[in-house]
Amino acid sequence: MLISKSSIITSKGEILFVTLENNQGFKLVLCSYGASIYQVIHTNNDGVEQLLNLAPEHIEDFLVSPAYFGKTVGRVSGRLFGPDFKILDQSYPLKLAKGETSMLHGGKKGFSFQNFEFLSESITNDSARVVFYYESPDQEEGFPGNLKAYVTYELNNENQIVIDYDAISDQDTLLNMTNHIYFNLSDSFETIDSHELMINSNQYIELDGEFRFKRVNDVEGSLFDFRAKKSPSELSNALKSTKQKGIDTIFLLQKGSNYAARLEHPQSNIGLDVYTTYPSVVIYTYQYSTNKKLIGIDDDGAYRGITFEGEYAPEGATPNEVNPSILRGNKPYQERIVFQFYRKDK
């Protein structure tokens, strides 16, 4: 196991890159800006490196991209609709730009666009771990409470990337953190429709044309049924003519199981399993391209990546329950996402 660090000067100031390497040929390249994953690289037995995620070729594009490549998302992932949001019986105005009706992924000054402090590192024979830290002040993007947020990344010799989210606020607030990495397991960045996807879910959340919660539906008999592994193509093609432009769906995970999803490519030797302590996962394909050059891709990269955003379901998905994104003052926040890579020939 190895940990190495380097820093560069950017338009956002000095940014730290940290690389974790295990004994199985995996590298995890992290960035302090947005406490983010920049690259996941696998080196095969022939010494050939394969990039397993979408990443902008130019660092400046990575830092400011509205596509959230590999970024930590917070305080609240997904959309909050204005003009107000509620925490129990208290209403707070939502900070929205002119003409906007919702806040996406924590807002313009959300966690994705903050330079986290590199707090610590540790290494053993079997794992390498680093911790990033950010203190979000009271009323940042309109959210109450001084919030201390910790993002821990671990790479181990089981070929797992383990992400732990820990936080505490001095007031009741909203918190729903996730990671927004886009995976692609083919060796030439073929479209996600060339992959096979399994989702451990019996229900999905239907959204209206403005992406607001509408209802919870069973996947049985629908295009959203991925309980058996299949290509995403039938669903993604059906959604391309909608405002979503592709898969952008919240799946409720089966209760009592942390297993969320599996992704494979028929010709790739690497597969991916996703686990999370969150009760739902957002499956989203990279359909709103930013027209920025991505590593290893000659076109705009549309439909070349897929995210697995473990997070809380929106309010209303579980009737008669308190909004799960509410973090009570001085109570700990602890959630986990695990990306487990495996060799398909073993």
LOMITI-696303 format. One record per residue (C-alpha): x, y, z. Coordinates in steps of 0.001 Angstrom, whole numbers. Example, Ala and Ser with C-alpha at 12.3 -4.5 7.8 and 13.67 -1.06 7.14 Angstrom:
LOMITI-696303
<pt><u>12300</u><v>-4500</v><w>7800</w></pt>
<pt><u>13670</u><v>-1060</v><w>7140</w></pt>
END
This chain:
LOMITI-696303
<pt><u>0</u><v>0</v><w>0</w></pt>
<pt><u>1218</u><v>3489</v><w>-860</w></pt>
<pt><u>114</u><v>7085</v><w>-317</w></pt>
<pt><u>1654</u><v>9955</v><w>-2286</w></pt>
<pt><u>771</u><v>13652</v><w>-2455</w></pt>
<pt><u>1336</u><v>16564</v><w>-4810</w></pt>
<pt><u>-120</u><v>20053</v><w>-5115</w></pt>
<pt><u>-722</u><v>22462</v><w>-7973</w></pt>
<pt><u>-1704</u><v>26115</v><w>-8197</w></pt>
<pt><u>-5041</u><v>26667</v><w>-9929</w></pt>
<pt><u>-7610</u><v>29409</v><w>-10342</w></pt>
<pt><u>-9057</u><v>28107</v><w>-7057</w></pt>
<pt><u>-5746</u><v>28390</v><w>-5241</w></pt>
<pt><u>-3460</u><v>25554</v><w>-4186</w></pt>
<pt><u>-5135</u><v>22184</v><w>-4710</w></pt>
<pt><u>-3876</u><v>18924</v><w>-3220</w></pt>
<pt><u>-3906</u><v>15600</v><w>-5052</w></pt>
<pt><u>-3512</u><v>12390</v><w>-3057</w></pt>
<pt><u>-2917</u><v>8991</v><w>-4687</w></pt>
<pt><u>-3664</u><v>5739</v><w>-2873</w></pt>
<pt><u>-2264</u><v>2511</v><w>-4356</w></pt>
<pt><u>-2977</u><v>-1055</v><w>-3296</w></pt>
<pt><u>-1117</u><v>-4294</v><w>-4005</w></pt>
<pt><u>-3626</u><v>-5444</v><w>-6646</w></pt>
<pt><u>-2935</u><v>-2819</v><w>-9314</w></pt>
<pt><u>-5518</u><v>-203</v><w>-8300</w></pt>
<pt><u>-4853</u><v>3512</v><w>-7893</w></pt>
<pt><u>-7292</u><v>5993</v><w>-6398</w></pt>
<pt><u>-6448</u><v>9620</v><w>-7201</w></pt>
<pt><u>-8195</u><v>12076</v><w>-4883</w></pt>
<pt><u>-8457</u><v>15852</v><w>-4962</w></pt>
<pt><u>-8946</u><v>18217</v><w>-2023</w></pt>
<pt><u>-11242</u><v>20466</v><w>-4074</w></pt>
<pt><u>-14675</u><v>19015</v><w>-3492</w></pt>
<pt><u>-13084</u><v>16156</v><w>-1501</w></pt>
<pt><u>-13350</u><v>14346</v><w>-4803</w></pt>
<pt><u>-12300</u><v>11281</v><w>-6744</w></pt>
<pt><u>-10352</u><v>12387</v><w>-9795</w></pt>
<pt><u>-9325</u><v>9010</v><w>-11210</w></pt>
<pt><u>-9727</u><v>5296</v><w>-10553</w></pt>
<pt><u>-7064</u><v>3347</v><w>-12439</w></pt>
<pt><u>-6531</u><v>-391</v><w>-12744</w></pt>
<pt><u>-3250</u><v>-1852</v><w>-14019</w></pt>
<pt><u>-3667</u><v>-5326</v><w>-15490</w></pt>
<pt><u>-1197</u><v>-8208</v><w>-15419</w></pt>
<pt><u>444</u><v>-6902</v><w>-18610</w></pt>
<pt><u>1133</u><v>-3520</v><w>-17039</w></pt>
<pt><u>-1544</u><v>-1714</v><w>-19057</w></pt>
<pt><u>-3486</u><v>976</v><w>-17189</w></pt>
<pt><u>-7253</u><v>1326</v><w>-17610</w></pt>
<pt><u>-9127</u><v>4417</v><w>-16420</w></pt>
<pt><u>-12458</u><v>3334</v><w>-14933</w></pt>
<pt><u>-14223</u><v>6704</v><w>-14675</w></pt>
<pt><u>-14934</u><v>9849</v><w>-16653</w></pt>
<pt><u>-12503</u><v>12675</v><w>-15921</w></pt>
<pt><u>-11906</u><v>16003</v><w>-17673</w></pt>
<pt><u>-8517</u><v>16212</v><w>-19346</w></pt>
<pt><u>-7851</u><v>19702</v><w>-17966</w></pt>
<pt><u>-7779</u><v>20219</v><w>-14216</w></pt>
<pt><u>-9536</u><v>23588</v><w>-14432</w></pt>
<pt><u>-12473</u><v>21914</v><w>-16169</w></pt>
<pt><u>-12565</u><v>19282</v><w>-13434</w></pt>
<pt><u>-12692</u><v>21896</v><w>-10680</w></pt>
<pt><u>-15541</u><v>24016</v><w>-12050</w></pt>
<pt><u>-17573</u><v>21523</v><w>-14093</w></pt>
<pt><u>-21344</u><v>21528</v><w>-13446</w></pt>
<pt><u>-21257</u><v>17747</v><w>-14085</w></pt>
<pt><u>-19782</u><v>17131</v><w>-10587</w></pt>
<pt><u>-17171</u><v>14630</v><w>-11778</w></pt>
<pt><u>-16272</u><v>12559</v><w>-8720</w></pt>
<pt><u>-17160</u><v>15368</v><w>-6337</w></pt>
<pt><u>-18507</u><v>15138</v><w>-2808</w></pt>
<pt><u>-22029</u><v>16555</v><w>-2995</w></pt>
<pt><u>-23589</u><v>18481</v><w>-84</w></pt>
<pt><u>-25033</u><v>19785</v><w>2001</w></pt>
<pt><u>-27981</u><v>18248</v><w>149</w></pt>
<pt><u>-27654</u><v>16037</v><w>-2902</w></pt>
<pt><u>-30451</u><v>16083</v><w>-5458</w></pt>
<pt><u>-32916</u><v>18935</v><w>-5802</w></pt>
<pt><u>-34523</u><v>21222</v><w>-3238</w></pt>
<pt><u>-37509</u><v>23165</v><w>-4537</w></pt>
<pt><u>-38201</u><v>26749</v><w>-3524</w></pt>
<pt><u>-39095</u><v>29210</v><w>-2435</w></pt>
<pt><u>-38639</u><v>27659</v><w>1037</w></pt>
<pt><u>-37508</u><v>24429</v><w>2631</w></pt>
<pt><u>-38671</u><v>23097</v><w>5991</w></pt>
<pt><u>-36847</u><v>21527</v><w>8915</w></pt>
<pt><u>-39562</u><v>20154</v><w>11158</w></pt>
<pt><u>-41838</u><v>23180</v><w>11794</w></pt>
<pt><u>-39330</u><v>25849</v><w>10786</w></pt>
<pt><u>-39212</u><v>27298</v><w>7246</w></pt>
<pt><u>-36067</u><v>28716</v><w>5642</w></pt>
<pt><u>-35782</u><v>30650</v><w>2360</w></pt>
<pt><u>-33957</u><v>28738</v><w>-342</w></pt>
<pt><u>-31132</u><v>30637</v><w>-2019</w></pt>
<pt><u>-31958</u><v>30549</v><w>-5713</w></pt>
<pt><u>-30500</u><v>32384</v><w>-8681</w></pt>
<pt><u>-32891</u><v>34502</v><w>-10718</w></pt>
<pt><u>-35209</u><v>32327</v><w>-12764</w></pt>
<pt><u>-34382</u><v>29105</v><w>-10901</w></pt>
<pt><u>-37042</u><v>27123</v><w>-9041</w></pt>
<pt><u>-34769</u><v>24570</v><w>-7387</w></pt>
<pt><u>-31306</u><v>24160</v><w>-5896</w></pt>
<pt><u>-29214</u><v>21315</v><w>-7297</w></pt>
<pt><u>-26627</u><v>19404</v><w>-5237</w></pt>
<pt><u>-26173</u><v>21941</v><w>-2465</w></pt>
<pt><u>-26006</u><v>25125</v><w>-4503</w></pt>
<pt><u>-23315</u><v>27293</v><w>-6054</w></pt>
<pt><u>-21204</u><v>27170</v><w>-2881</w></pt>
<pt><u>-21964</u><v>23563</v><w>-2030</w></pt>
<pt><u>-19342</u><v>21044</v><w>-954</w></pt>
<pt><u>-18439</u><v>20270</v><w>-4573</w></pt>
<pt><u>-16961</u><v>23767</v><w>-4915</w></pt>
<pt><u>-15076</u><v>24018</v><w>-1614</w></pt>
<pt><u>-11419</u><v>23194</v><w>-1028</w></pt>
<pt><u>-11401</u><v>20705</v><w>1830</w></pt>
<pt><u>-8606</u><v>20547</v><w>4364</w></pt>
<pt><u>-6428</u><v>17431</v><w>4229</w></pt>
<pt><u>-6791</u><v>16249</v><w>7811</w></pt>
<pt><u>-4921</u><v>12951</v><w>8149</w></pt>
<pt><u>-3561</u><v>9823</v><w>6506</w></pt>
<pt><u>-2926</u><v>6287</v><w>7705</w></pt>
<pt><u>-1583</u><v>3148</v><w>6098</w></pt>
<pt><u>-1414</u><v>-544</v><w>6979</w></pt>
<pt><u>-400</u><v>-3674</v><w>5089</w></pt>
<pt><u>-3955</u><v>-3982</v><w>3768</w></pt>
<pt><u>-5356</u><v>-472</v><w>3408</w></pt>
<pt><u>-4580</u><v>3201</v><w>2857</w></pt>
<pt><u>-6871</u><v>5881</v><w>4270</w></pt>
<pt><u>-7115</u><v>9676</v><w>4140</w></pt>
<pt><u>-9535</u><v>12148</v><w>5713</w></pt>
<pt><u>-10728</u><v>15472</v><w>4272</w></pt>
<pt><u>-12466</u><v>18096</v><w>6411</w></pt>
<pt><u>-14672</u><v>21103</v><w>5754</w></pt>
<pt><u>-16530</u><v>23398</v><w>8151</w></pt>
<pt><u>-19640</u><v>24817</v><w>6540</w></pt>
<pt><u>-20672</u><v>27999</v><w>8367</w></pt>
<pt><u>-24179</u><v>28764</v><w>9547</w></pt>
<pt><u>-26360</u><v>30031</v><w>6651</w></pt>
<pt><u>-23976</u><v>28919</v><w>3915</w></pt>
<pt><u>-26318</u><v>28488</v><w>923</w></pt>
<pt><u>-29112</u><v>29233</v><w>3395</w></pt>
<pt><u>-28665</u><v>26128</v><w>5561</w></pt>
<pt><u>-28775</u><v>26603</v><w>9331</w></pt>
<pt><u>-26040</u><v>25404</v><w>11666</w></pt>
<pt><u>-22269</u><v>25374</v><w>11773</w></pt>
<pt><u>-21548</u><v>21982</v><w>10247</w></pt>
<pt><u>-18320</u><v>19994</v><w>10555</w></pt>
<pt><u>-18049</u><v>17487</v><w>7708</w></pt>
<pt><u>-15492</u><v>14682</v><w>7346</w></pt>
<pt><u>-15018</u><v>12615</v><w>4175</w></pt>
<pt><u>-12839</u><v>9524</v><w>4597</w></pt>
<pt><u>-11542</u><v>7543</v><w>1621</w></pt>
<pt><u>-10031</u><v>4089</v><w>1962</w></pt>
<pt><u>-8504</u><v>1852</v><w>-702</w></pt>
<pt><u>-7768</u><v>-1682</v><w>451</w></pt>
<pt><u>-6387</u><v>-4915</v><w>-929</w></pt>
<pt><u>-9919</u><v>-6241</v><w>-1386</w></pt>
<pt><u>-10142</u><v>-3675</v><w>-4212</w></pt>
<pt><u>-12723</u><v>-1661</v><w>-2322</w></pt>
<pt><u>-13071</u><v>2107</v><w>-2345</w></pt>
<pt><u>-14782</u><v>2876</v><w>955</w></pt>
<pt><u>-16242</u><v>6361</v><w>1468</w></pt>
<pt><u>-17338</u><v>7324</v><w>4974</w></pt>
<pt><u>-19320</u><v>10486</v><w>5656</w></pt>
<pt><u>-19260</u><v>11825</v><w>9208</w></pt>
<pt><u>-20661</u><v>15164</v><w>10317</w></pt>
<pt><u>-22127</u><v>17123</v><w>13203</w></pt>
<pt><u>-24040</u><v>20414</v><w>13330</w></pt>
<pt><u>-24736</u><v>22760</v><w>16241</w></pt>
<pt><u>-28308</u><v>23272</v><w>14955</w></pt>
<pt><u>-30967</u><v>21227</v><w>13221</w></pt>
<pt><u>-30120</u><v>21271</v><w>9527</w></pt>
<pt><u>-30385</u><v>19314</v><w>6275</w></pt>
<pt><u>-27627</u><v>16916</v><w>5231</w></pt>
<pt><u>-27577</u><v>14326</v><w>2450</w></pt>
<pt><u>-24025</u><v>13742</v><w>1219</w></pt>
<pt><u>-22921</u><v>11544</v><w>-1670</w></pt>
<pt><u>-20264</u><v>11089</v><w>-4343</w></pt>
<pt><u>-20844</u><v>11811</v><w>-8026</w></pt>
<pt><u>-18245</u><v>9673</v><w>-9823</w></pt>
<pt><u>-19157</u><v>8447</v><w>-13327</w></pt>
<pt><u>-17977</u><v>4894</v><w>-14033</w></pt>
<pt><u>-17196</u><v>3248</v><w>-17357</w></pt>
<pt><u>-15717</u><v>-265</v><w>-17339</w></pt>
<pt><u>-15008</u><v>-679</v><w>-21063</w></pt>
<pt><u>-11424</u><v>-227</v><w>-22219</w></pt>
<pt><u>-12422</u><v>2295</v><w>-24907</w></pt>
<pt><u>-15189</u><v>4248</v><w>-23127</w></pt>
<pt><u>-18084</u><v>2704</v><w>-25022</w></pt>
<pt><u>-21544</u><v>3997</v><w>-24098</w></pt>
<pt><u>-23197</u><v>2830</v><w>-20909</w></pt>
<pt><u>-25745</u><v>966</v><w>-23027</w></pt>
<pt><u>-22930</u><v>-1456</v><w>-23908</w></pt>
<pt><u>-22675</u><v>-2361</v><w>-20209</w></pt>
<pt><u>-24920</u><v>-4598</v><w>-18099</w></pt>
<pt><u>-26626</u><v>-3237</v><w>-14993</w></pt>
<pt><u>-28300</u><v>-4840</v><w>-11974</w></pt>
<pt><u>-30104</u><v>-2802</v><w>-9290</w></pt>
<pt><u>-31212</u><v>-4389</v><w>-6012</w></pt>
<pt><u>-34520</u><v>-2549</v><w>-5957</w></pt>
<pt><u>-38212</u><v>-3409</v><w>-6064</w></pt>
<pt><u>-39376</u><v>217</v><w>-6268</w></pt>
<pt><u>-38416</u><v>3429</v><w>-7998</w></pt>
<pt><u>-39522</u><v>7029</v><w>-7579</w></pt>
<pt><u>-41459</u><v>8625</v><w>-10412</w></pt>
<pt><u>-40746</u><v>12326</v><w>-10923</w></pt>
<pt><u>-42844</u><v>14867</v><w>-12768</w></pt>
<pt><u>-41623</u><v>17008</v><w>-15661</w></pt>
<pt><u>-39930</u><v>19409</v><w>-13242</w></pt>
<pt><u>-38123</u><v>16576</v><w>-11389</w></pt>
<pt><u>-40409</u><v>16847</v><w>-8356</w></pt>
<pt><u>-41428</u><v>13770</v><w>-6376</w></pt>
<pt><u>-44631</u><v>12296</v><w>-7778</w></pt>
<pt><u>-45085</u><v>8758</v><w>-6462</w></pt>
<pt><u>-43359</u><v>5483</v><w>-5577</w></pt>
<pt><u>-43872</u><v>2744</v><w>-8171</w></pt>
<pt><u>-43087</u><v>-969</v><w>-8236</w></pt>
<pt><u>-40494</u><v>-1966</v><w>-10830</w></pt>
<pt><u>-42414</u><v>-5172</v><w>-11623</w></pt>
<pt><u>-43486</u><v>-5199</v><w>-15272</w></pt>
<pt><u>-41736</u><v>-1904</v><w>-16065</w></pt>
<pt><u>-38599</u><v>-763</v><w>-17888</w></pt>
<pt><u>-37196</u><v>133</v><w>-14455</w></pt>
<pt><u>-36881</u><v>-3513</v><w>-13430</w></pt>
<pt><u>-33152</u><v>-4237</v><w>-13164</w></pt>
<pt><u>-33360</u><v>-6993</v><w>-10568</w></pt>
<pt><u>-31781</u><v>-9231</v><w>-13206</w></pt>
<pt><u>-28704</u><v>-7963</v><w>-15033</w></pt>
<pt><u>-29402</u><v>-6360</v><w>-18424</w></pt>
<pt><u>-28361</u><v>-3508</v><w>-20698</w></pt>
<pt><u>-29684</u><v>-76</v><w>-19672</w></pt>
<pt><u>-30507</u><v>628</v><w>-23328</w></pt>
<pt><u>-34268</u><v>-49</v><w>-23306</w></pt>
<pt><u>-34858</u><v>2325</v><w>-20402</w></pt>
<pt><u>-32359</u><v>4965</v><w>-21483</w></pt>
<pt><u>-33736</u><v>5075</v><w>-25022</w></pt>
<pt><u>-37286</u><v>5493</v><w>-23687</w></pt>
<pt><u>-36170</u><v>8440</v><w>-21534</w></pt>
<pt><u>-34076</u><v>10297</v><w>-24127</w></pt>
<pt><u>-37147</u><v>12092</v><w>-25465</w></pt>
<pt><u>-38099</u><v>13337</v><w>-21983</w></pt>
<pt><u>-36719</u><v>16278</v><w>-20051</w></pt>
<pt><u>-34466</u><v>13834</v><w>-18196</w></pt>
<pt><u>-32764</u><v>12937</v><w>-21527</w></pt>
<pt><u>-31750</u><v>9579</v><w>-20077</w></pt>
<pt><u>-31664</u><v>7620</v><w>-16842</w></pt>
<pt><u>-31980</u><v>9930</v><w>-13833</w></pt>
<pt><u>-33897</u><v>7776</v><w>-11392</w></pt>
<pt><u>-34096</u><v>7176</v><w>-7633</w></pt>
<pt><u>-34320</u><v>3490</v><w>-6738</w></pt>
<pt><u>-35368</u><v>2430</v><w>-3236</w></pt>
<pt><u>-33085</u><v>-362</v><w>-2056</w></pt>
<pt><u>-34414</u><v>-3561</v><w>-570</w></pt>
<pt><u>-34697</u><v>-3209</v><w>3188</w></pt>
<pt><u>-32173</u><v>-5129</v><w>5250</w></pt>
<pt><u>-29564</u><v>-5149</v><w>2488</w></pt>
<pt><u>-26693</u><v>-2764</v><w>1812</w></pt>
<pt><u>-26203</u><v>-4194</v><w>-1683</w></pt>
<pt><u>-27225</u><v>-1561</v><w>-4224</w></pt>
<pt><u>-26084</u><v>-2403</v><w>-7754</w></pt>
<pt><u>-23729</u><v>-4233</v><w>-10095</w></pt>
<pt><u>-22102</u><v>-2933</v><w>-13296</w></pt>
<pt><u>-20258</u><v>-5033</v><w>-15854</w></pt>
<pt><u>-19051</u><v>-4749</v><w>-19434</w></pt>
<pt><u>-19026</u><v>-7982</v><w>-21469</w></pt>
<pt><u>-15467</u><v>-7525</v><w>-22756</w></pt>
<pt><u>-13982</u><v>-6041</v><w>-19588</w></pt>
<pt><u>-12243</u><v>-8173</v><w>-16995</w></pt>
<pt><u>-13305</u><v>-5754</v><w>-14243</w></pt>
<pt><u>-16728</u><v>-5658</v><w>-12593</w></pt>
<pt><u>-18176</u><v>-3306</v><w>-9980</w></pt>
<pt><u>-20505</u><v>-3910</v><w>-7035</w></pt>
<pt><u>-21979</u><v>-978</v><w>-5101</w></pt>
<pt><u>-22935</u><v>-1085</v><w>-1428</w></pt>
<pt><u>-24332</u><v>1675</v><w>768</w></pt>
<pt><u>-25898</u><v>2341</v><w>4153</w></pt>
<pt><u>-28246</u><v>4827</v><w>2485</w></pt>
<pt><u>-31793</u><v>3591</v><w>1741</w></pt>
<pt><u>-31754</u><v>4592</v><w>-1927</w></pt>
<pt><u>-29465</u><v>5061</v><w>-4889</w></pt>
<pt><u>-29756</u><v>7536</v><w>-7743</w></pt>
<pt><u>-28759</u><v>6045</v><w>-11084</w></pt>
<pt><u>-27758</u><v>8803</v><w>-13469</w></pt>
<pt><u>-26046</u><v>8649</v><w>-16840</w></pt>
<pt><u>-23889</u><v>11468</v><w>-18182</w></pt>
<pt><u>-26389</u><v>12891</v><w>-20676</w></pt>
<pt><u>-25941</u><v>16634</v><w>-20172</w></pt>
<pt><u>-22457</u><v>16889</v><w>-21647</w></pt>
<pt><u>-20331</u><v>19931</v><w>-20807</w></pt>
<pt><u>-18452</u><v>19940</v><w>-24126</w></pt>
<pt><u>-15152</u><v>19705</v><w>-22259</w></pt>
<pt><u>-12458</u><v>17262</v><w>-23354</w></pt>
<pt><u>-12586</u><v>14070</v><w>-21313</w></pt>
<pt><u>-9628</u><v>11731</v><w>-20925</w></pt>
<pt><u>-9678</u><v>9012</v><w>-23604</w></pt>
<pt><u>-12829</u><v>10298</v><w>-25359</w></pt>
<pt><u>-12881</u><v>12185</v><w>-28659</w></pt>
<pt><u>-16515</u><v>13374</v><w>-28641</w></pt>
<pt><u>-18546</u><v>15154</v><w>-25933</w></pt>
<pt><u>-18764</u><v>11978</v><w>-23837</w></pt>
<pt><u>-22554</u><v>11873</v><w>-23657</w></pt>
<pt><u>-23903</u><v>8585</v><w>-22268</w></pt>
<pt><u>-20357</u><v>7325</v><w>-21541</w></pt>
<pt><u>-20638</u><v>7301</v><w>-17726</w></pt>
<pt><u>-22997</u><v>6227</v><w>-14954</w></pt>
<pt><u>-23248</u><v>7317</v><w>-11312</w></pt>
<pt><u>-24429</u><v>5411</v><w>-8258</w></pt>
<pt><u>-25362</u><v>8123</v><w>-5760</w></pt>
<pt><u>-26202</u><v>6569</v><w>-2425</w></pt>
<pt><u>-28461</u><v>9022</v><w>-608</w></pt>
<pt><u>-31672</u><v>9558</v><w>1316</w></pt>
<pt><u>-34904</u><v>9413</v><w>-652</w></pt>
<pt><u>-36829</u><v>12680</v><w>-1063</w></pt>
<pt><u>-39439</u><v>13727</v><w>1454</w></pt>
<pt><u>-42735</u><v>12024</v><w>705</w></pt>
<pt><u>-41232</u><v>8728</v><w>-457</w></pt>
<pt><u>-41892</u><v>7267</v><w>2980</w></pt>
<pt><u>-45268</u><v>8687</v><w>4117</w></pt>
<pt><u>-45710</u><v>9653</v><w>7762</w></pt>
<pt><u>-41959</u><v>9634</v><w>8355</w></pt>
<pt><u>-39831</u><v>12682</v><w>9133</w></pt>
<pt><u>-37707</u><v>13942</v><w>6235</w></pt>
<pt><u>-34662</u><v>11616</v><w>6419</w></pt>
<pt><u>-32327</u><v>14445</v><w>5364</w></pt>
<pt><u>-32919</u><v>16283</v><w>8638</w></pt>
<pt><u>-29854</u><v>16126</v><w>10878</w></pt>
<pt><u>-30694</u><v>17068</v><w>14434</w></pt>
<pt><u>-28387</u><v>19458</v><w>16261</w></pt>
<pt><u>-25393</u><v>17822</v><w>17984</w></pt>
<pt><u>-26352</u><v>14380</v><w>16670</w></pt>
<pt><u>-23793</u><v>12429</v><w>14594</w></pt>
<pt><u>-24221</u><v>11827</v><w>10869</w></pt>
<pt><u>-22660</u><v>8576</v><w>9668</w></pt>
<pt><u>-23160</u><v>6985</v><w>6252</w></pt>
<pt><u>-21054</u><v>4871</v><w>3911</w></pt>
<pt><u>-20706</u><v>4047</v><w>203</w></pt>
<pt><u>-18502</u><v>1189</v><w>-1017</w></pt>
<pt><u>-17356</u><v>584</v><w>-4582</w></pt>
<pt><u>-16160</u><v>-3024</v><w>-4770</w></pt>
<pt><u>-14177</u><v>-3951</v><w>-7878</w></pt>
<pt><u>-13641</u><v>-7590</v><w>-8788</w></pt>
<pt><u>-11897</u><v>-9639</v><w>-11437</w></pt>
<pt><u>-14475</u><v>-11433</v><w>-13598</w></pt>
<pt><u>-11999</u><v>-14236</v><w>-14448</w></pt>
<pt><u>-11639</u><v>-15272</v><w>-10798</w></pt>
END
